[in-house]
Every structure is written in structure tokens, then in C-alpha cells.
Amino acid sequence: MASSWSLIKRSRTLIHHKKKLAFLGIGSAPTFSSSSSSPFMKRPCAASAPYINNHFRFLRRFESTKAEAAQLELQHYVTDDDDNNQVIDFPGGKVAFTSEMRFISESIQKRVPCYRVLDDNGMPMKYSNYVQISKEMAVKMYSDMVTLQTMDSIFYEVQRQGRISFYLTSMGEEAVNIASAAALSFDDVILPQYREPGVLLWRGFTLQQFVDQLFGNTSDLGKGRQMPIHYGSNKHNYFTVSSPIATQLPQAVGAAYSLKIDGKSACAVTYCGDGGTSEGDFHAGLNFAAVMDAPVIFICRNNGWAISTPVEEQFRSDGVVVKGQAYGIWSIRVDGNDALAVYSAVHTAREIAIKEKRPVLIEALTYRVGHHSTSDDSTKYRPIDEIEYWKMERNPVNRFKRWVERNGWWSDHNESELRSSVRKQLMQAIQVAEKAQKPPLSDLFNDVYDRLPSNLEEQERILREIVKKHPEDYPSDVPL
Amino acid sequence: MATLFQGVGAVTPFSASSSLDSNKLLLPSRKSLSISDSRGSIFVYRSDALNLKAATRKQDLLIPNAVATKGETSTSAKSGHELLLFEALHEGLEEEMERDPRVCVMGEDVGHYGGSYKVTKGLAEKYGDLRVLDTPIAENSFTGMGIGAAMTGLRPIVEGMNMGFLLLAFNQISNNCGMLHYTSGGQFTIPIVIRGPGGVGRQLGAEHSQRLESYFQSIPGIQMVACSTPYNAKGLMKAAIRSENPVILFEHVLLYNLKERIPDEEYVLSLEEAEMVRPGEHITILTYSRMRYHVMQAAKTLVNKGYDPEVIDIRSLKPFDLYTIGCSVKKTHRVLIVEECMRTGGIGASLTAAITENFHDYLDAPIVCLSSQDVPTPYAGTLEEWTVVQPAQIVSAVEQLCQ
């Protein structure tokens, strides 16, 4: 019998696990190299209790990061079967000796398995367990996925027609967008990368508001200051998109820290892509979240490509999920094209984050069907038939549609009605936005600071003088 | 009561319509200045330089005696309390943390260690681990964390152990801190304060002797201030915390042990104002942070030689207080800038440009800017001394300008 755990402070959840582990006979000799036992326990009931990796053992010392009185302190006494009977104290805790020099392999033999609920045809898999959703929820999720898909295709075309300057689609990632948003509450603070407009759509951002931002007109909440797709709305708790990759990850830790101080029952949720995990901010953000016990959910959309860099050239680890453990964070790998799996994982992760005040990493495996953006032609670096395959056979929207239809909650009639209605609304919104005024000249100088300082006042004055002198050079649709 | 301070509560707006009438500067009687100067620039009491912890080399006998009026000793010397600059920062910080529960501090070793320069000493015990947060060593990340917390409603103070380390946070400061209020259309404010010691110290090596104000000055959306005395350190710290804009507060490694008597009453200084250290007639000397003390030492020599320099501590590095500076230039017609930044691209370079653009007609001579050479700061003490502008150079520059 290898390990026994003793709890210093009580926690309902951990006692539960201890019993569960004992019941399931877990407690094999901890080895370093392979994950021979299955990392995830399946339990018959849909869950609020988290899935854990039983190779987790660590000694936590709470010197300056005591977050709440109910924090756990585990002490893990390891007595092993082989010749490592000796345990020694180092800064960081007790660690067992071994006389065998064994290097930890760079990767485990088997990749971390991927949690999925529906198969490719939208049929729930055998023994699948997931968080149930109601008909209303399912229908809203599906409608929003269709809306997102339609938005993407229409706006892409609008950019190609030269009516907006830039666009980037989320094609192929509709399930990650909508299902993750659906599993969260409106109090949860979202810090997106840039491929998550679906989250904002779910929260009630109107099509008109999306279009206004793309056209940068006077109704845009951002007042025309950012590129298209850099949405932001504090009313919807969706932080304004900032172009540099992964800068939002440490900011999410800060937002979560703020929520924790306020005692709110909410978490911060932040997204990044596979490419973003190479940035320094990713590593520091995860490390901070773990050390600070911050309630953050890191959702990594591993869509296989970072512009033209495939994942094989981005990292050599087994994807992103294994990096979580390196920082002491619970992680899970999920089929990102399976809306129900994403929903269940995010729903559960949220409970873990809030109740236990800890971060969670979710790697959603998916595929970027579209080009990186309108400035990219991905056929230059990947085969067209690969793109087609993911677009048709592995389409997340169709997959979820089959499940919803099978439950009798959706019909072809609903489908055609929805698609034509969304299309019409979009066209109308585009027309309105195109004709709308652009933000006035004063908005060039406002909001740099809370009040206009003298140097900016002077610069505005100079600019206005120039405009007055050369009105023919000044665009006619920008009010003064 | 000679000393007045103002700006309690509201930060005075940027506009140049201040109550100080420029005519008053021309009055011969300096006493009237001290009483009626309602813009809050207080005249500094003697700071005892012998309390500097550093080695007693010739440099240390700087008497940063920024006495404003000739012969007038501090009239209210018995009220108030004496403390060192880092204690003044600590006091300002603690008062703000007491006043507003959203104020929090994050940085390396700020919690139980009390901060590398003891500015946050005792705060973790008083306010708890969450409000005084020790972070892992990742400047970009804890600055990012501060930005995220600020956008969600807190008022964080990010401490860089040395300003030079904040170069690692440049991405977050430039791309997000300065920009997000603007790009979000005003929806998210970032009331963050980023502070730390910078400047050339005593043989700290090139990487720890950076003058970050020159790198940061171009970033739109941030404000920069530099403190130089315990009085303005406390006032600027409080003002920075209360400001809705992101503020970078530059402290200097060698000034932490300056002692001064500061008022007991609460006061907040304006972030956009310069400080009149010594009024004069012949030449305007603009300076900030540690160079203020070199200038004042040179001023003693100059006074003995018969010159009457006007010394202004510009304090606000972004934006410049062109009103005070302009009034001074219109009076003296000669400008000398003394700074610690490198010659290329430093604060002095921008200030020269700003003054030339705005007050060209009032200048009788080209602006002279004394700054450090464009070299990394060497470790050897003697070499290091020569990268920093010395009082002797200031004296000869004034003599040359006033010919």
C-alpha cells in the first residue's frame, strides 16, 4: 500500500476523493514515468465533483498566500516499495530518494485522452457522462452557433468587397465559442484573445453592435479606435480585445484576484490559441494563477495552426494539457468540436475554480477551418483537402445539429427560417452601419487620459486649424 | 504660516489657468510668494543629507538645501514630523490603503519582506496577504495582473524592484496599460500606479542603473512623475493612487534616506505641476529627481559668485508643466536643463524641444542640456561618477550661458 493522505484542514471535496480513491483501489506505487492508470475517473452521475489525476502529490506551504481560512494543507507521506525508503527535506517539501538514475521521458507513451460526449454523428457515446442541458439551452446554443457561422461568412465577404478593412473568422471553432460561453454566468469576466466573438454573441451583443464595431462608426462602443473584431463591452463583462498575443493571460489572473478580494461568486475566463502558449505571458500567467489561488479558467483553443506554424513546430510537448500539471494546475483535454463536451468541461471547471479558488486549464482540440484572417491565404501552407475534411466531416455545428434534431428539438424548417432571418438581419445591420456617421475628430483625443491634458488640447487645436485650411483634403464623412 | 499646501482631494486640472499670476514672480519681496502661492508648491525645508546611508565620499556631503527664501528658516519647523523619503512613501501608501479598500500592492518581496527598500514594510501584517501580494519573478505578468485587476475595479500599485526590471513589463505597459482606456472607448479605466527606484546608484552596475523615464516617455495614455523629497514623495504617491489614469512614479535609489519634516495634516500634490525650488532672475535651471540636489549644490556656488539662478524641479515628466516653465523662461530668458538621462532621447531632449517650440521668442541663448553620456553605466566608482552630471559642470555651464 503506497500512499496515505492526511488532511490538516477539512474539505468536503477532498474527503470525498479520498474515500473514492480508496474504494477504487487506487494507490499504486507512484512512479515518474508513465501514466499507467487512467487519469480520469468516470462516475455515474453527472457532475459537480471534479475529475482528478491521482498522480497529484504536492506539499503546499501557505506563507504569504493564505487566501481563505478553508484552504487545504496536504501532507503526503510517501513510502514506496522499492529501495527508496528515505525521504529528505528540501525547500519545497519532502522528497523521496532513489538510487536509480532515471530520466523522466519527454512525453508519456500514450497521449492524454480527450474527453468527448458525442461521436462524429452526434450520437452520445456509450458510458458518456456529461452535464445535462435543457431544450431551451440546446436550441439557443445551436442557434447562436449558426448565427456565428453566418456572421463569419457574411463579414468575410464584406471584407473581400472592400467595405471593411479586416476580418477574422472563427470557422470550425463555433462549439468552443458558444458552448463555453453557455456554461458560464454573466458575472464571469471574459478576457478573449480575438477568435471568441461567439462568447459576446451569447451574452447578448447585438448583430448591429458587431457590425458597428467592424465599420468603426459613431455607434461603436470602442469609438472607432480599434481594428475590426476587437470587440469589447464592459456591460457584457467582455474585456476589449488587444492584439498582442497572450497579454490577457496574466490580466485574467489580476481580474480573478480582484473578484476574489470582492468575494464574488464568479471567475475570470480567458482564451488563447496554441500559438499563444509559446508566449512568456502564458507560462507566467499559469504560474501566477496557481501560486495566487486565483479562480481563472484558461481555455486554450488548440486549432492546429498559428498562422502558418503548425503545432509540431510550436511545441514538442503533448499539446497544452500537460503543461497545466507543470504549474500545479488541474487540466483537461476536451474535444473542442463537441459542444456538449465543451459545455460540461467548462461548467465543471467553473465550479472548481469558484468553490476551490484555483485555476483550471482546458485544452480544446479543434481545427481552424478558415484562414488566419483576411490577410492570409492558408492554402499556401496546408492542403486544401485537409481544410475541406474538417469543414465538412468534422463540422461542429452539424454534429451538434444532429444531436438536437434527434431529440426532436429542431427541424429543417427551423433551420431555414433561422438562417434566412439571420442573413436578413445582418444585411440590414450592415446597411445601417455603412451609412452611419464616423466618430468625430474630438474622439481622436478623448479617452487617452481621463481629462484632456494641455498638450493634447494644443495638438487638437493645431489639427483643427489644418483641417479648416484644407477642407478638401479632409474626409467628408467624419464630423468635426 | 508660510507654508501652504493645496490640492487636497481633487487633482487640479491640466489647464494652464492657474491662480498664480506670473506678475507675482517679478515682485522683489519673496515673502509674498511664500504666502500667496496657492498653487501648492511648498518651499522645502532643509533635508539632512548626512543621513544618507551611502559611503561617505565627497559626493555625500551634498547639502540638498533647497531653501526658497534667503535667510528664512522654516517658520513652522516645530509642527509636522520628520521622516525619511522611503518612510514618506510608506506613509502615503498606508494612508491611501486605509482610505480606500480597493488599493492593493503587488510586486516581488513586498509582502512579508517589506519591500527591498522598505516602502511596504508592515503593510502585509496590517492588511493581509491579499492586499499586499508577493509575486513570482515575472514583471510582465504581474504588471499584466495589475492591469487586469485595475480593469475589474481594484486600484493596484505595482512595484518594480528596480525600474530597470520594468523593461520586461514594457509590453503590458505600452500595449495595454496606456491603450486600453482609449481602445475600449472609455469603457475600462486603468487606475494603476507603477513605481520603483531607478537612476544611477552607487556601483549597482549597468543593468541596475537605468533611467526608464526616457524609454517610457513616448507611450500615450500614461502619466509620469518623479519625486525628489519626502514631502513631494508622499504627496505624489497619494495623488498617483487617486488618479484615474495609469501613473508611473519614478523614485531614485539614492534618495530613499533623505530626511525632512513634513506636515501632519493630509495633503495631496498635483501630478502635473512643477515645483519652484529657488526663485531667481538670471537663469532657469530645470531638473528633477536626484539632479535637483546637484543643482542646489551648484546654486550655492553660483550665489557666491553673484549669479541668481531659478531652480525648478519639474516633477511631472509627462506631461511637462509648461506653464511654470514658461513663466520662468519669460522672466530669465536662459534655460539650463540638468538631468540624469542619456543625451539621446532623454527627458532633457524632449524638454528642449518643447521649450524651443513654445518659448523660442523669449530665449536669449540656446538651451543647454546637461545629461549623462550615451554609455552603459560602468561599475567602477570613479567612472560612474563621471557619467552623472556634477555640480562643477553645472556651475561652468551657467557661467557660460550667462556671459
Chai-1 contact restraints between the chains, C-beta under 6 A:
chainA,res_idxA,chainB,res_idxB,connection_type,confidence,min_distance_angstrom,max_distance_angstrom,comment,restraint_id
A,S64,B,G111,contact,1.0,0.0,6.0,A-B,restraint_1
A,S64,B,H112,contact,1.0,0.0,6.0,A-B,restraint_2
A,S64,B,D129,contact,1.0,0.0,6.0,A-B,restraint_3
A,S64,B,D134,contact,1.0,0.0,6.0,A-B,restraint_4
A,T65,B,D129,contact,1.0,0.0,6.0,A-B,restraint_5
A,K66,B,D129,contact,1.0,0.0,6.0,A-B,restraint_6
A,L221,B,G185,contact,1.0,0.0,6.0,A-B,restraint_7
A,G222,B,G185,contact,1.0,0.0,6.0,A-B,restraint_8
A,K223,B,G185,contact,1.0,0.0,6.0,A-B,restraint_9
A,R225,B,Y182,contact,1.0,0.0,6.0,A-B,restraint_10
A,R225,B,T183,contact,1.0,0.0,6.0,A-B,restraint_11
A,Q226,B,T183,contact,1.0,0.0,6.0,A-B,restraint_12
A,G232,B,S184,contact,1.0,0.0,6.0,A-B,restraint_13
A,N234,B,Q187,contact,1.0,0.0,6.0,A-B,restraint_14
A,N234,B,F188,contact,1.0,0.0,6.0,A-B,restraint_15
A,T240,B,T183,contact,1.0,0.0,6.0,A-B,restraint_16
A,T240,B,S184,contact,1.0,0.0,6.0,A-B,restraint_17
A,S242,B,N176,contact,1.0,0.0,6.0,A-B,restraint_18
A,P244,B,N175,contact,1.0,0.0,6.0,A-B,restraint_19
A,T247,B,N176,contact,1.0,0.0,6.0,A-B,restraint_20
A,P250,B,S141,contact,1.0,0.0,6.0,A-B,restraint_21
A,P250,B,G144,contact,1.0,0.0,6.0,A-B,restraint_22
A,P250,B,M145,contact,1.0,0.0,6.0,A-B,restraint_23
A,Q251,B,G144,contact,1.0,0.0,6.0,A-B,restraint_24
A,Q251,B,I147,contact,1.0,0.0,6.0,A-B,restraint_25
A,Q251,B,G148,contact,1.0,0.0,6.0,A-B,restraint_26
A,A252,B,G148,contact,1.0,0.0,6.0,A-B,restraint_27
A,V253,B,M145,contact,1.0,0.0,6.0,A-B,restraint_28
A,G254,B,M145,contact,1.0,0.0,6.0,A-B,restraint_29
A,G254,B,G146,contact,1.0,0.0,6.0,A-B,restraint_30
A,G254,B,G148,contact,1.0,0.0,6.0,A-B,restraint_31
A,G254,B,A149,contact,1.0,0.0,6.0,A-B,restraint_32
A,A255,B,G148,contact,1.0,0.0,6.0,A-B,restraint_33
A,A255,B,T152,contact,1.0,0.0,6.0,A-B,restraint_34
A,Y257,B,A149,contact,1.0,0.0,6.0,A-B,restraint_35
A,S258,B,A149,contact,1.0,0.0,6.0,A-B,restraint_36
A,S258,B,T152,contact,1.0,0.0,6.0,A-B,restraint_37
A,S258,B,G153,contact,1.0,0.0,6.0,A-B,restraint_38
A,S258,B,L154,contact,1.0,0.0,6.0,A-B,restraint_39
A,I261,B,L130,contact,1.0,0.0,6.0,A-B,restraint_40
A,A284,B,A138,contact,1.0,0.0,6.0,A-B,restraint_41
A,A284,B,S141,contact,1.0,0.0,6.0,A-B,restraint_42
A,G285,B,S141,contact,1.0,0.0,6.0,A-B,restraint_43
A,N287,B,P136,contact,1.0,0.0,6.0,A-B,restraint_44
A,F288,B,S141,contact,1.0,0.0,6.0,A-B,restraint_45
A,V291,B,P136,contact,1.0,0.0,6.0,A-B,restraint_46
A,D447,B,H181,contact,1.0,0.0,6.0,A-B,restraint_47
A,D447,B,Y182,contact,1.0,0.0,6.0,A-B,restraint_48
A,D447,B,G186,contact,1.0,0.0,6.0,A-B,restraint_49
A,V448,B,Y182,contact,1.0,0.0,6.0,A-B,restraint_50
A,V448,B,P220,contact,1.0,0.0,6.0,A-B,restraint_51
A,V448,B,G221,contact,1.0,0.0,6.0,A-B,restraint_52
A,Y449,B,N245,contact,1.0,0.0,6.0,A-B,restraint_53
A,D450,B,E244,contact,1.0,0.0,6.0,A-B,restraint_54
A,D450,B,N245,contact,1.0,0.0,6.0,A-B,restraint_55
A,P453,B,F14,contact,1.0,0.0,6.0,A-B,restraint_56
A,P453,B,P319,contact,1.0,0.0,6.0,A-B,restraint_57
A,S454,B,F14,contact,1.0,0.0,6.0,A-B,restraint_58
A,S454,B,A16,contact,1.0,0.0,6.0,A-B,restraint_59
A,N455,B,P319,contact,1.0,0.0,6.0,A-B,restraint_60
